């Protein structure tokens, strides 16, 4: 079983194994794969327990640049894993759940950006 699959396993309704078994399995795979597990503060406590670092998205990505691990598993949303990859181009970055979206980031539309720019001409815009 893949490391990323195990990390979120105990959050699934169909998994009947106790959290301790999942945590042990993740820790074993983490050692075998020489992985660094980054966990956003909004994750569940069970996920925090297997993480090497818990914190905010940008801080975690910066900390990953200091780690000597070739594999980063980012327990967060898409843009967090993308930021980790940008700051760590030589490392492999995994996102355990491709369904891990950010409601706030997903509200931005091209039409909304154009409207904002029309209302605030010349203002800097960072997306």
N, C-alpha and C positions, 0 to 999 in steps of 0.2 A: 504494500500500500504506500502511496506517495505521502511525503511529509505534509504537504499543503492540505491534502484530503483529511488527514488525521486531526489537524489543528481545529477545524470547525466541526468535527464529528459529534462531539457531545452536545452541540447546539441543535442537532437534528432530532426530530420527533421519533424517527424509526430506530435510533441507536439505543439499545437497552443496556449497553455496558456501563458500569459505573464510571464517573468522571476520572477516578484515580487510574483506571486501566488506560484510558485515553491519554492522560497526562504522562504516564510511564512510557507509553508507546511513542508519543511525540518526543519526549526527552531522549529516548534511545535513537530514534531516527535523526534527531538534531545532531547528536554526536557522530553517528555514522556518516552523515552527509556534510559535516563540518559547516552547519548552517547557523546563521544569526536570525533570531526571531524578534521582529520589531512589532510592538503592539500599541495601537492608539488607545488613549485613555478611555474612550467610549466603549471599548470592547467589554465583554462579560468577564467576571472575575476568573472563571476557569481558563480563559485565554491568557489573562495576565499571568497566571501561574506558570505557564510554559515559556513566557517571553524572556528574552535576555534584557530587553529595554522596554519600558513603558513610558509614553509621553505624547507630546503633540507631534503633528505630522512633519513639520519642517525640522524640528529638533531631532527627531528620530532619524531622518534622512541624513542629516549632518553627522550624527554620531556613527552612522554606518560607514562613513568615509574613513573613520579611525579604526574600524575593525579589520582583522586579518582574515575574515571568513569570505570564501568565494561565492557563497549562496546566501541571499537575503530573502526571508519570508516575511512579507509585510502584512500584518493583520490590521487592515484598514480599508479605505476605499480606493478606487482607481487612481485618482490623481496623486494620492500619497505614494503608491507604488511607482508611478511614473516619475515623481520627483526623486525618489530613491535611485531609480535607474539613471536619471540625468546626472545626479551627483556621484554615481558609482558605475560609470559606463563599462568597466572591466568585470563587474560582478553580475551574476545571474540574479534577477529579482522575480520572485513568485508572489502572486496574489491568491490566497487560498480560495476565495470565492469571487467568480466573475460577476456575480449578482450584487457585489458590494458597491453600490452607487451612493453618491452624495446627493441628497434631496436638494440642497441649496445650489450646488453646482449644476444640477440638471434643470434648474429653472431658467437658466440663461439661454436665450434664443438669439439667433442672428438678427431678427427683427427688433428685439429689445435693445441690442447693442447699437444698431443703426439709430433708433429713436433716441437713445441716451446721447449718442455723439451729436445728433442734430440739435438737441437741447443744450448741450455743453460743448460748443465748437472750440477746439484748441485745448481742451482739458485732457490730461493724460488718462489713458485707460489701460488697466492691467487685468488680463483675464487668466 
